[in-house]
């Protein structure tokens, strides 16, 4: 997917500065997406596998451990990625 996105950017007739900016933003989005998927996988593994006998079940464990570093990193990655994506959409719309 990443290589396909880079190929499509290079095919456009836009100037070099625009292509470079888009390539950097797409690279950052892929990194943030990878952090988010990895962190969520780790967090779900902690909730359902490592702490399966938690008193009250997964809902109580989630309430008690929502501020775990893995969950916080996923939330930050999502918010930053959403801001970057919204910025790209607005810049494409108004330019």
HELIX and SHEET records of a PDB file:
HELIX    1   1 UNK A    2  UNK A   11  1                                  10    
HELIX    2   2 UNK A   16  UNK A   45  1                                  30    
HELIX    3   3 UNK A   46  UNK A   50  3                                   5    
HELIX    4   4 UNK A   58  UNK A   64  1                                   7    
HELIX    5   5 UNK A   69  UNK A   93  1                                  25    
END                                                                             
